[in-house]
Amino acid sequence: MGVPDFQTVMLPLLKLTGDSKEHTVAEMVDTLGQEFKLTAEERAELLPSGKQARFHNRVGWGVTYLPRCC
């Protein structure tokens, strides 16, 4: 499957945050990574800059856009 784009991350992210509990981004990355069944290699895949994991970045974009769209 590979690392999903941030639009694909949005619905599972919305469901995760819908429990009215506070979640750290790291917790969301871990929980969603399990939900998407990402391998350790997919979770560790870096952006071209080499400074951030691609999936962490995608979840971060989801977190940024979620309050704007809902």
PDB file of N, CA, C, O and CB in Angstrom:
ATOM      1  N   MET A   1       0.817  -1.194   0.000  1.00  0.00           N
ATOM      2  CA  MET A   1       0.000   0.000   0.000  1.00  0.00           C
ATOM      3  C   MET A   1       0.856   1.252   0.000  1.00  0.00           C
ATOM      4  O   MET A   1       0.590   2.184  -0.760  1.00  0.00           O
ATOM      5  CB  MET A   1      -0.927   0.001   1.192  1.00  0.00           C
ATOM      6  N   GLY A   2       1.867   1.287   0.830  1.00  0.00           N
ATOM      7  CA  GLY A   2       2.705   2.476   0.919  1.00  0.00           C
ATOM      8  C   GLY A   2       2.122   3.510   1.865  1.00  0.00           C
ATOM      9  O   GLY A   2       1.058   3.310   2.451  1.00  0.00           O
ATOM     10  N   VAL A   3       2.826   4.603   2.002  1.00  0.00           N
ATOM     11  CA  VAL A   3       2.411   5.689   2.889  1.00  0.00           C
ATOM     12  C   VAL A   3       1.252   6.436   2.234  1.00  0.00           C
ATOM     13  O   VAL A   3       1.391   6.915   1.109  1.00  0.00           O
ATOM     14  CB  VAL A   3       3.603   6.660   3.195  1.00  0.00           C
ATOM     15  N   PRO A   4       0.108   6.544   2.918  1.00  0.00           N
ATOM     16  CA  PRO A   4      -1.038   7.240   2.334  1.00  0.00           C
ATOM     17  C   PRO A   4      -0.804   8.750   2.286  1.00  0.00           C
ATOM     18  O   PRO A   4      -0.021   9.296   3.063  1.00  0.00           O
ATOM     19  CB  PRO A   4      -2.311   6.932   3.131  1.00  0.00           C
ATOM     20  N   ASP A   5      -1.501   9.413   1.353  1.00  0.00           N
ATOM     21  CA  ASP A   5      -1.414  10.874   1.303  1.00  0.00           C
ATOM     22  C   ASP A   5      -2.239  11.460   2.450  1.00  0.00           C
ATOM     23  O   ASP A   5      -2.992  10.743   3.109  1.00  0.00           O
ATOM     24  CB  ASP A   5      -1.911  11.421  -0.078  1.00  0.00           C
ATOM     25  N   PHE A   6      -2.096  12.751   2.681  1.00  0.00           N
ATOM     26  CA  PHE A   6      -2.735  13.320   3.868  1.00  0.00           C
ATOM     27  C   PHE A   6      -4.250  13.322   3.752  1.00  0.00           C
ATOM     28  O   PHE A   6      -4.933  13.291   4.776  1.00  0.00           O
ATOM     29  CB  PHE A   6      -2.239  14.734   4.104  1.00  0.00           C
ATOM     30  N   GLN A   7      -4.804  13.358   2.540  1.00  0.00           N
ATOM     31  CA  GLN A   7      -6.254  13.299   2.389  1.00  0.00           C
ATOM     32  C   GLN A   7      -6.790  11.952   2.862  1.00  0.00           C
ATOM     33  O   GLN A   7      -7.862  11.887   3.462  1.00  0.00           O
ATOM     34  CB  GLN A   7      -6.652  13.546   0.926  1.00  0.00           C
ATOM     35  N   THR A   8      -6.059  10.891   2.600  1.00  0.00           N
ATOM     36  CA  THR A   8      -6.456   9.554   3.026  1.00  0.00           C
ATOM     37  C   THR A   8      -6.355   9.414   4.538  1.00  0.00           C
ATOM     38  O   THR A   8      -7.087   8.632   5.145  1.00  0.00           O
ATOM     39  CB  THR A   8      -5.593   8.496   2.339  1.00  0.00           C
ATOM     40  N   VAL A   9      -5.467  10.157   5.130  1.00  0.00           N
ATOM     41  CA  VAL A   9      -5.283  10.121   6.579  1.00  0.00           C
ATOM     42  C   VAL A   9      -6.412  10.847   7.307  1.00  0.00           C
ATOM     43  O   VAL A   9      -6.655  10.580   8.484  1.00  0.00           O
ATOM     44  CB  VAL A   9      -3.939  10.741   6.954  1.00  0.00           C
ATOM     45  N   MET A  10      -7.104  11.757   6.629  1.00  0.00           N
ATOM     46  CA  MET A  10      -8.073  12.634   7.288  1.00  0.00           C
ATOM     47  C   MET A  10      -9.205  11.906   8.018  1.00  0.00           C
ATOM     48  O   MET A  10      -9.449  12.197   9.189  1.00  0.00           O
ATOM     49  CB  MET A  10      -8.665  13.549   6.277  1.00  0.00           C
ATOM     50  N   LEU A  11      -9.901  10.972   7.369  1.00  0.00           N
ATOM     51  CA  LEU A  11     -11.037  10.309   8.014  1.00  0.00           C
ATOM     52  C   LEU A  11     -10.606   9.485   9.230  1.00  0.00           C
ATOM     53  O   LEU A  11     -11.226   9.606  10.287  1.00  0.00           O
ATOM     54  CB  LEU A  11     -11.755   9.412   7.012  1.00  0.00           C
ATOM     55  N   PRO A  12      -9.563   8.651   9.118  1.00  0.00           N
ATOM     56  CA  PRO A  12      -9.128   7.941  10.323  1.00  0.00           C
ATOM     57  C   PRO A  12      -8.661   8.896  11.430  1.00  0.00           C
ATOM     58  O   PRO A  12      -8.855   8.621  12.614  1.00  0.00           O
ATOM     59  CB  PRO A  12      -8.005   6.973   9.974  1.00  0.00           C
ATOM     60  N   LEU A  13      -8.053  10.000  11.043  1.00  0.00           N
ATOM     61  CA  LEU A  13      -7.627  10.998  12.021  1.00  0.00           C
ATOM     62  C   LEU A  13      -8.839  11.623  12.705  1.00  0.00           C
ATOM     63  O   LEU A  13      -8.836  11.821  13.920  1.00  0.00           O
ATOM     64  CB  LEU A  13      -6.771  12.088  11.347  1.00  0.00           C
ATOM     65  N   LEU A  14      -9.858  11.930  11.937  1.00  0.00           N
ATOM     66  CA  LEU A  14     -11.083  12.499  12.495  1.00  0.00           C
ATOM     67  C   LEU A  14     -11.725  11.515  13.472  1.00  0.00           C
ATOM     68  O   LEU A  14     -12.178  11.915  14.544  1.00  0.00           O
ATOM     69  CB  LEU A  14     -12.074  12.865  11.370  1.00  0.00           C
ATOM     70  N   LYS A  15     -11.767  10.240  13.109  1.00  0.00           N
ATOM     71  CA  LYS A  15     -12.326   9.223  13.997  1.00  0.00           C
ATOM     72  C   LYS A  15     -11.507   9.111  15.285  1.00  0.00           C
ATOM     73  O   LYS A  15     -12.059   8.985  16.378  1.00  0.00           O
ATOM     74  CB  LYS A  15     -12.380   7.862  13.283  1.00  0.00           C
ATOM     75  N   LEU A  16     -10.187   9.158  15.137  1.00  0.00           N
ATOM     76  CA  LEU A  16      -9.306   9.066  16.305  1.00  0.00           C
ATOM     77  C   LEU A  16      -9.531  10.236  17.247  1.00  0.00           C
ATOM     78  O   LEU A  16      -9.612  10.041  18.460  1.00  0.00           O
ATOM     79  CB  LEU A  16      -7.836   9.018  15.870  1.00  0.00           C
ATOM     80  N   THR A  17      -9.632  11.427  16.723  1.00  0.00           N
ATOM     81  CA  THR A  17      -9.789  12.607  17.569  1.00  0.00           C
ATOM     82  C   THR A  17     -11.230  12.779  18.047  1.00  0.00           C
ATOM     83  O   THR A  17     -11.497  13.604  18.921  1.00  0.00           O
ATOM     84  CB  THR A  17      -9.343  13.852  16.817  1.00  0.00           C
ATOM     85  N   GLY A  18     -12.151  12.014  17.486  1.00  0.00           N
ATOM     86  CA  GLY A  18     -13.552  12.106  17.875  1.00  0.00           C
ATOM     87  C   GLY A  18     -13.851  11.513  19.235  1.00  0.00           C
ATOM     88  O   GLY A  18     -14.993  11.573  19.690  1.00  0.00           O
ATOM     89  N   ASP A  19     -12.859  10.942  19.897  1.00  0.00           N
ATOM     90  CA  ASP A  19     -13.091  10.354  21.216  1.00  0.00           C
ATOM     91  C   ASP A  19     -13.023  11.393  22.331  1.00  0.00           C
ATOM     92  O   ASP A  19     -13.147  11.052  23.507  1.00  0.00           O
ATOM     93  CB  ASP A  19     -12.081   9.256  21.480  1.00  0.00           C
ATOM     94  N   SER A  20     -12.828  12.647  21.968  1.00  0.00           N
ATOM     95  CA  SER A  20     -12.782  13.783  22.905  1.00  0.00           C
ATOM     96  C   SER A  20     -11.635  13.712  23.901  1.00  0.00           C
ATOM     97  O   SER A  20     -11.658  14.404  24.919  1.00  0.00           O
ATOM     98  CB  SER A  20     -14.074  13.866  23.660  1.00  0.00           C
ATOM     99  N   LYS A  21     -10.631  12.886  23.623  1.00  0.00           N
ATOM    100  CA  LYS A  21      -9.444  12.825  24.458  1.00  0.00           C
ATOM    101  C   LYS A  21      -8.321  13.588  23.775  1.00  0.00           C
ATOM    102  O   LYS A  21      -8.347  13.806  22.564  1.00  0.00           O
ATOM    103  CB  LYS A  21      -9.030  11.358  24.734  1.00  0.00           C
ATOM    104  N   GLU A  22      -7.337  13.989  24.567  1.00  0.00           N
ATOM    105  CA  GLU A  22      -6.167  14.633  23.991  1.00  0.00           C
ATOM    106  C   GLU A  22      -5.210  13.566  23.487  1.00  0.00           C
ATOM    107  O   GLU A  22      -4.991  12.550  24.146  1.00  0.00           O
ATOM    108  CB  GLU A  22      -5.472  15.553  25.023  1.00  0.00           C
ATOM    109  N   HIS A  23      -4.639  13.808  22.303  1.00  0.00           N
ATOM    110  CA  HIS A  23      -3.683  12.886  21.710  1.00  0.00           C
ATOM    111  C   HIS A  23      -2.473  13.685  21.240  1.00  0.00           C
ATOM    112  O   HIS A  23      -2.619  14.754  20.646  1.00  0.00           O
ATOM    113  CB  HIS A  23      -4.323  12.086  20.532  1.00  0.00           C
ATOM    114  N   THR A  24      -1.292  13.168  21.504  1.00  0.00           N
ATOM    115  CA  THR A  24      -0.099  13.804  20.948  1.00  0.00           C
ATOM    116  C   THR A  24       0.014  13.402  19.489  1.00  0.00           C
ATOM    117  O   THR A  24      -0.573  12.406  19.066  1.00  0.00           O
ATOM    118  CB  THR A  24       1.188  13.404  21.743  1.00  0.00           C
ATOM    119  N   VAL A  25       0.762  14.168  18.726  1.00  0.00           N
ATOM    120  CA  VAL A  25       0.980  13.822  17.326  1.00  0.00           C
ATOM    121  C   VAL A  25       1.697  12.480  17.240  1.00  0.00           C
ATOM    122  O   VAL A  25       1.381  11.663  16.375  1.00  0.00           O
ATOM    123  CB  VAL A  25       1.793  14.925  16.604  1.00  0.00           C
ATOM    124  N   ALA A  26       2.648  12.249  18.117  1.00  0.00           N
ATOM    125  CA  ALA A  26       3.367  10.975  18.111  1.00  0.00           C
ATOM    126  C   ALA A  26       2.412   9.806  18.335  1.00  0.00           C
ATOM    127  O   ALA A  26       2.539   8.767  17.688  1.00  0.00           O
ATOM    128  CB  ALA A  26       4.461  10.973  19.185  1.00  0.00           C
ATOM    129  N   GLU A  27       1.460   9.974  19.245  1.00  0.00           N
ATOM    130  CA  GLU A  27       0.467   8.929  19.501  1.00  0.00           C
ATOM    131  C   GLU A  27      -0.404   8.718  18.265  1.00  0.00           C
ATOM    132  O   GLU A  27      -0.703   7.580  17.901  1.00  0.00           O
ATOM    133  CB  GLU A  27      -0.411   9.295  20.723  1.00  0.00           C
ATOM    134  N   MET A  28      -0.809   9.804  17.623  1.00  0.00           N
ATOM    135  CA  MET A  28      -1.631   9.692  16.422  1.00  0.00           C
ATOM    136  C   MET A  28      -0.866   9.006  15.298  1.00  0.00           C
ATOM    137  O   MET A  28      -1.423   8.174  14.581  1.00  0.00           O
ATOM    138  CB  MET A  28      -2.105  11.073  15.968  1.00  0.00           C
ATOM    139  N   VAL A  29       0.406   9.352  15.145  1.00  0.00           N
ATOM    140  CA  VAL A  29       1.238   8.717  14.116  1.00  0.00           C
ATOM    141  C   VAL A  29       1.315   7.218  14.378  1.00  0.00           C
ATOM    142  O   VAL A  29       1.189   6.422  13.448  1.00  0.00           O
ATOM    143  CB  VAL A  29       2.664   9.340  14.088  1.00  0.00           C
ATOM    144  N   ASP A  30       1.519   6.829  15.623  1.00  0.00           N
ATOM    145  CA  ASP A  30       1.622   5.408  15.957  1.00  0.00           C
ATOM    146  C   ASP A  30       0.289   4.689  15.728  1.00  0.00           C
ATOM    147  O   ASP A  30       0.257   3.632  15.098  1.00  0.00           O
ATOM    148  CB  ASP A  30       2.071   5.235  17.417  1.00  0.00           C
ATOM    149  N   THR A  31      -0.794   5.248  16.231  1.00  0.00           N
ATOM    150  CA  THR A  31      -2.109   4.624  16.097  1.00  0.00           C
ATOM    151  C   THR A  31      -2.520   4.502  14.634  1.00  0.00           C
ATOM    152  O   THR A  31      -2.990   3.449  14.206  1.00  0.00           O
ATOM    153  CB  THR A  31      -3.158   5.424  16.867  1.00  0.00           C
ATOM    154  N   LEU A  32      -2.344   5.570  13.873  1.00  0.00           N
ATOM    155  CA  LEU A  32      -2.730   5.535  12.456  1.00  0.00           C
ATOM    156  C   LEU A  32      -1.796   4.643  11.652  1.00  0.00           C
ATOM    157  O   LEU A  32      -2.225   3.998  10.695  1.00  0.00           O
ATOM    158  CB  LEU A  32      -2.734   6.949  11.867  1.00  0.00           C
ATOM    159  N   GLY A  33      -0.532   4.602  12.029  1.00  0.00           N
ATOM    160  CA  GLY A  33       0.403   3.695  11.360  1.00  0.00           C
ATOM    161  C   GLY A  33      -0.028   2.247  11.518  1.00  0.00           C
ATOM    162  O   GLY A  33       0.078   1.448  10.587  1.00  0.00           O
ATOM    163  N   GLN A  34      -0.519   1.917  12.715  1.00  0.00           N
ATOM    164  CA  GLN A  34      -1.040   0.565  12.943  1.00  0.00           C
ATOM    165  C   GLN A  34      -2.300   0.333  12.117  1.00  0.00           C
ATOM    166  O   GLN A  34      -2.472  -0.731  11.523  1.00  0.00           O
ATOM    167  CB  GLN A  34      -1.337   0.340  14.441  1.00  0.00           C
ATOM    168  N   GLU A  35      -3.185   1.337  12.082  1.00  0.00           N
ATOM    169  CA  GLU A  35      -4.430   1.202  11.325  1.00  0.00           C
ATOM    170  C   GLU A  35      -4.170   0.999   9.835  1.00  0.00           C
ATOM    171  O   GLU A  35      -4.853   0.205   9.186  1.00  0.00           O
ATOM    172  CB  GLU A  35      -5.307   2.431  11.533  1.00  0.00           C
ATOM    173  N   PHE A  36      -3.196   1.706   9.297  1.00  0.00           N
ATOM    174  CA  PHE A  36      -2.850   1.568   7.878  1.00  0.00           C
ATOM    175  C   PHE A  36      -1.929   0.372   7.624  1.00  0.00           C
ATOM    176  O   PHE A  36      -1.565   0.086   6.484  1.00  0.00           O
ATOM    177  CB  PHE A  36      -2.182   2.847   7.377  1.00  0.00           C
ATOM    178  N   LYS A  37      -1.557  -0.326   8.712  1.00  0.00           N
ATOM    179  CA  LYS A  37      -0.685  -1.505   8.618  1.00  0.00           C
ATOM    180  C   LYS A  37       0.633  -1.191   7.908  1.00  0.00           C
ATOM    181  O   LYS A  37       1.092  -1.940   7.046  1.00  0.00           O
ATOM    182  CB  LYS A  37      -1.407  -2.632   7.882  1.00  0.00           C
ATOM    183  N   LEU A  38       1.228  -0.058   8.298  1.00  0.00           N
ATOM    184  CA  LEU A  38       2.499   0.338   7.711  1.00  0.00           C
ATOM    185  C   LEU A  38       3.633  -0.480   8.309  1.00  0.00           C
ATOM    186  O   LEU A  38       3.651  -0.761   9.508  1.00  0.00           O
ATOM    187  CB  LEU A  38       2.749   1.836   7.921  1.00  0.00           C
ATOM    188  N   THR A  39       4.555  -0.848   7.476  1.00  0.00           N
ATOM    189  CA  THR A  39       5.735  -1.576   7.950  1.00  0.00           C
ATOM    190  C   THR A  39       6.684  -0.583   8.627  1.00  0.00           C
ATOM    191  O   THR A  39       6.523   0.631   8.506  1.00  0.00           O
ATOM    192  CB  THR A  39       6.454  -2.322   6.768  1.00  0.00           C
ATOM    193  N   ALA A  40       7.655  -1.114   9.328  1.00  0.00           N
ATOM    194  CA  ALA A  40       8.665  -0.260   9.965  1.00  0.00           C
ATOM    195  C   ALA A  40       9.401   0.566   8.916  1.00  0.00           C
ATOM    196  O   ALA A  40       9.739   1.725   9.157  1.00  0.00           O
ATOM    197  CB  ALA A  40       9.670  -1.111  10.776  1.00  0.00           C
ATOM    198  N   GLU A  41       9.649  -0.033   7.751  1.00  0.00           N
ATOM    199  CA  GLU A  41      10.341   0.680   6.675  1.00  0.00           C
ATOM    200  C   GLU A  41       9.483   1.832   6.146  1.00  0.00           C
ATOM    201  O   GLU A  41       9.994   2.918   5.873  1.00  0.00           O
ATOM    202  CB  GLU A  41      10.696  -0.288   5.530  1.00  0.00           C
ATOM    203  N   GLU A  42       8.174   1.589   6.003  1.00  0.00           N
ATOM    204  CA  GLU A  42       7.284   2.654   5.520  1.00  0.00           C
ATOM    205  C   GLU A  42       7.191   3.776   6.544  1.00  0.00           C
ATOM    206  O   GLU A  42       7.153   4.950   6.177  1.00  0.00           O
ATOM    207  CB  GLU A  42       5.876   2.094   5.216  1.00  0.00           C
ATOM    208  N   ARG A  43       7.155   3.421   7.828  1.00  0.00           N
ATOM    209  CA  ARG A  43       7.105   4.448   8.879  1.00  0.00           C
ATOM    210  C   ARG A  43       8.390   5.260   8.934  1.00  0.00           C
ATOM    211  O   ARG A  43       8.368   6.436   9.294  1.00  0.00           O
ATOM    212  CB  ARG A  43       6.846   3.805  10.240  1.00  0.00           C
ATOM    213  N   ALA A  44       9.507   4.640   8.578  1.00  0.00           N
ATOM    214  CA  ALA A  44      10.806   5.304   8.643  1.00  0.00           C
ATOM    215  C   ALA A  44      11.168   6.039   7.353  1.00  0.00           C
ATOM    216  O   ALA A  44      12.151   6.779   7.323  1.00  0.00           O
ATOM    217  CB  ALA A  44      11.876   4.293   8.961  1.00  0.00           C
ATOM    218  N   GLU A  45      10.396   5.848   6.299  1.00  0.00           N
ATOM    219  CA  GLU A  45      10.686   6.494   5.005  1.00  0.00           C
ATOM    220  C   GLU A  45      10.714   8.010   5.184  1.00  0.00           C
ATOM    221  O   GLU A  45       9.783   8.604   5.728  1.00  0.00           O
ATOM    222  CB  GLU A  45       9.624   6.093   3.928  1.00  0.00           C
ATOM    223  N   LEU A  46      11.794   8.617   4.719  1.00  0.00           N
ATOM    224  CA  LEU A  46      11.972  10.057   4.901  1.00  0.00           C
ATOM    225  C   LEU A  46      11.513  10.846   3.684  1.00  0.00           C
ATOM    226  O   LEU A  46      11.472  10.336   2.565  1.00  0.00           O
ATOM    227  CB  LEU A  46      13.425  10.369   5.194  1.00  0.00           C
ATOM    228  N   LEU A  47      11.173  12.095   3.933  1.00  0.00           N
ATOM    229  CA  LEU A  47      10.907  13.032   2.850  1.00  0.00           C
ATOM    230  C   LEU A  47      12.207  13.282   2.096  1.00  0.00           C
ATOM    231  O   LEU A  47      13.279  12.955   2.606  1.00  0.00           O
ATOM    232  CB  LEU A  47      10.306  14.366   3.391  1.00  0.00           C
ATOM    233  N   PRO A  48      12.141  13.853   0.897  1.00  0.00           N
ATOM    234  CA  PRO A  48      13.375  14.140   0.159  1.00  0.00           C
ATOM    235  C   PRO A  48      14.379  14.996   0.941  1.00  0.00           C
ATOM    236  O   PRO A  48      15.586  14.897   0.723  1.00  0.00           O
ATOM    237  CB  PRO A  48      13.035  14.834  -1.130  1.00  0.00           C
ATOM    238  N   SER A  49      13.876  15.831   1.845  1.00  0.00           N
ATOM    239  CA  SER A  49      14.787  16.651   2.657  1.00  0.00           C
ATOM    240  C   SER A  49      15.614  15.795   3.606  1.00  0.00           C
ATOM    241  O   SER A  49      16.683  16.211   4.053  1.00  0.00           O
ATOM    242  CB  SER A  49      14.000  17.693   3.454  1.00  0.00           C
ATOM    243  N   GLY A  50      15.115  14.589   3.917  1.00  0.00           N
ATOM    244  CA  GLY A  50      15.806  13.708   4.835  1.00  0.00           C
ATOM    245  C   GLY A  50      15.666  14.097   6.293  1.00  0.00           C
ATOM    246  O   GLY A  50      16.365  13.557   7.151  1.00  0.00           O
ATOM    247  N   LYS A  51      14.763  15.038   6.583  1.00  0.00           N
ATOM    248  CA  LYS A  51      14.658  15.549   7.944  1.00  0.00           C
ATOM    249  C   LYS A  51      13.422  15.079   8.692  1.00  0.00           C
ATOM    250  O   LYS A  51      13.347  15.231   9.911  1.00  0.00           O
ATOM    251  CB  LYS A  51      14.671  17.028   7.915  1.00  0.00           C
ATOM    252  N   GLN A  52      12.452  14.510   7.987  1.00  0.00           N
ATOM    253  CA  GLN A  52      11.221  14.091   8.654  1.00  0.00           C
ATOM    254  C   GLN A  52      10.678  12.847   7.973  1.00  0.00           C
ATOM    255  O   GLN A  52      10.794  12.684   6.758  1.00  0.00           O
ATOM    256  CB  GLN A  52      10.166  15.225   8.642  1.00  0.00           C
ATOM    257  N   ALA A  53      10.077  11.965   8.781  1.00  0.00           N
ATOM    258  CA  ALA A  53       9.445  10.773   8.218  1.00  0.00           C
ATOM    259  C   ALA A  53       8.216  11.185   7.411  1.00  0.00           C
ATOM    260  O   ALA A  53       7.443  12.042   7.839  1.00  0.00           O
ATOM    261  CB  ALA A  53       9.056   9.768   9.340  1.00  0.00           C
ATOM    262  N   ARG A  54       8.044  10.577   6.258  1.00  0.00           N
ATOM    263  CA  ARG A  54       6.945  10.916   5.346  1.00  0.00           C
ATOM    264  C   ARG A  54       5.581  10.751   6.025  1.00  0.00           C
ATOM    265  O   ARG A  54       4.723  11.625   5.903  1.00  0.00           O
ATOM    266  CB  ARG A  54       7.012  10.038   4.086  1.00  0.00           C
ATOM    267  N   PHE A  55       5.372   9.625   6.745  1.00  0.00           N
ATOM    268  CA  PHE A  55       4.068   9.403   7.365  1.00  0.00           C
ATOM    269  C   PHE A  55       3.805  10.411   8.475  1.00  0.00           C
ATOM    270  O   PHE A  55       2.682  10.896   8.606  1.00  0.00           O
ATOM    271  CB  PHE A  55       3.978   7.983   7.918  1.00  0.00           C
ATOM    272  N   HIS A  56       4.809  10.735   9.269  1.00  0.00           N
ATOM    273  CA  HIS A  56       4.659  11.749  10.319  1.00  0.00           C
ATOM    274  C   HIS A  56       4.256  13.073   9.674  1.00  0.00           C
ATOM    275  O   HIS A  56       3.405  13.787  10.204  1.00  0.00           O
ATOM    276  CB  HIS A  56       5.982  11.912  11.141  1.00  0.00           C
ATOM    277  N   ASN A  57       4.853  13.395   8.555  1.00  0.00           N
ATOM    278  CA  ASN A  57       4.518  14.610   7.827  1.00  0.00           C
ATOM    279  C   ASN A  57       3.059  14.596   7.367  1.00  0.00           C
ATOM    280  O   ASN A  57       2.358  15.601   7.481  1.00  0.00           O
ATOM    281  CB  ASN A  57       5.448  14.777   6.627  1.00  0.00           C
ATOM    282  N   ARG A  58       2.610  13.458   6.849  1.00  0.00           N
ATOM    283  CA  ARG A  58       1.227  13.338   6.362  1.00  0.00           C
ATOM    284  C   ARG A  58       0.230  13.507   7.499  1.00  0.00           C
ATOM    285  O   ARG A  58      -0.787  14.183   7.343  1.00  0.00           O
ATOM    286  CB  ARG A  58       1.012  11.979   5.677  1.00  0.00           C
ATOM    287  N   VAL A  59       0.520  12.898   8.634  1.00  0.00           N
ATOM    288  CA  VAL A  59      -0.365  13.059   9.794  1.00  0.00           C
ATOM    289  C   VAL A  59      -0.336  14.516  10.254  1.00  0.00           C
ATOM    290  O   VAL A  59      -1.371  15.076  10.616  1.00  0.00           O
ATOM    291  CB  VAL A  59       0.060  12.106  10.958  1.00  0.00           C
ATOM    292  N   GLY A  60       0.829  15.119  10.240  1.00  0.00           N
ATOM    293  CA  GLY A  60       0.944  16.527  10.616  1.00  0.00           C
ATOM    294  C   GLY A  60       0.109  17.436   9.737  1.00  0.00           C
ATOM    295  O   GLY A  60      -0.535  18.361  10.233  1.00  0.00           O
ATOM    296  N   TRP A  61       0.112  17.182   8.423  1.00  0.00           N
ATOM    297  CA  TRP A  61      -0.732  17.966   7.517  1.00  0.00           C
ATOM    298  C   TRP A  61      -2.205  17.727   7.821  1.00  0.00           C
ATOM    299  O   TRP A  61      -3.006  18.660   7.781  1.00  0.00           O
ATOM    300  CB  TRP A  61      -0.428  17.614   6.047  1.00  0.00           C
ATOM    301  N   GLY A  62      -2.563  16.495   8.120  1.00  0.00           N
ATOM    302  CA  GLY A  62      -3.948  16.196   8.493  1.00  0.00           C
ATOM    303  C   GLY A  62      -4.368  16.965   9.727  1.00  0.00           C
ATOM    304  O   GLY A  62      -5.463  17.526   9.775  1.00  0.00           O
ATOM    305  N   VAL A  63      -3.494  16.993  10.733  1.00  0.00           N
ATOM    306  CA  VAL A  63      -3.769  17.734  11.970  1.00  0.00           C
ATOM    307  C   VAL A  63      -3.913  19.217  11.670  1.00  0.00           C
ATOM    308  O   VAL A  63      -4.754  19.893  12.263  1.00  0.00           O
ATOM    309  CB  VAL A  63      -2.649  17.505  13.012  1.00  0.00           C
ATOM    310  N   THR A  64      -3.101  19.726  10.755  1.00  0.00           N
ATOM    311  CA  THR A  64      -3.172  21.153  10.402  1.00  0.00           C
ATOM    312  C   THR A  64      -4.476  21.495   9.706  1.00  0.00           C
ATOM    313  O   THR A  64      -5.089  22.519  10.010  1.00  0.00           O
ATOM    314  CB  THR A  64      -1.999  21.539   9.506  1.00  0.00           C
ATOM    315  N   TYR A  65      -4.907  20.661   8.784  1.00  0.00           N
ATOM    316  CA  TYR A  65      -6.093  20.966   7.977  1.00  0.00           C
ATOM    317  C   TYR A  65      -7.402  20.555   8.636  1.00  0.00           C
ATOM    318  O   TYR A  65      -8.444  21.114   8.292  1.00  0.00           O
ATOM    319  CB  TYR A  65      -5.981  20.291   6.644  1.00  0.00           C
ATOM    320  N   LEU A  66      -7.398  19.619   9.551  1.00  0.00           N
ATOM    321  CA  LEU A  66      -8.620  19.139  10.159  1.00  0.00           C
ATOM    322  C   LEU A  66      -9.461  20.261  10.785  1.00  0.00           C
ATOM    323  O   LEU A  66     -10.662  20.327  10.522  1.00  0.00           O
ATOM    324  CB  LEU A  66      -8.287  18.113  11.200  1.00  0.00           C
ATOM    325  N   PRO A  67      -8.883  21.129  11.590  1.00  0.00           N
ATOM    326  CA  PRO A  67      -9.715  22.208  12.175  1.00  0.00           C
ATOM    327  C   PRO A  67     -10.257  23.176  11.128  1.00  0.00           C
ATOM    328  O   PRO A  67     -11.275  23.828  11.359  1.00  0.00           O
ATOM    329  CB  PRO A  67      -8.905  22.990  13.202  1.00  0.00           C
ATOM    330  N   ARG A  68      -9.600  23.274   9.999  1.00  0.00           N
ATOM    331  CA  ARG A  68     -10.027  24.221   8.962  1.00  0.00           C
ATOM    332  C   ARG A  68     -11.205  23.697   8.152  1.00  0.00           C
ATOM    333  O   ARG A  68     -11.982  24.475   7.598  1.00  0.00           O
ATOM    334  CB  ARG A  68      -8.869  24.532   8.031  1.00  0.00           C
ATOM    335  N   CYS A  69     -11.331  22.379   8.085  1.00  0.00           N
ATOM    336  CA  CYS A  69     -12.361  21.824   7.211  1.00  0.00           C
ATOM    337  C   CYS A  69     -13.597  21.367   7.981  1.00  0.00           C
ATOM    338  O   CYS A  69     -14.643  21.139   7.374  1.00  0.00           O
ATOM    339  CB  CYS A  69     -11.796  20.663   6.425  1.00  0.00           C
ATOM    340  N   CYS A  70     -13.502  21.231   9.286  1.00  0.00           N
ATOM    341  CA  CYS A  70     -14.634  20.628  10.016  1.00  0.00           C
ATOM    342  C   CYS A  70     -15.193  21.566  11.070  1.00  0.00           C
ATOM    343  O   CYS A  70     -16.143  21.213  11.768  1.00  0.00           O
ATOM    344  CB  CYS A  70     -14.206  19.320  10.677  1.00  0.00           C
TER     345      CYS A  70
END
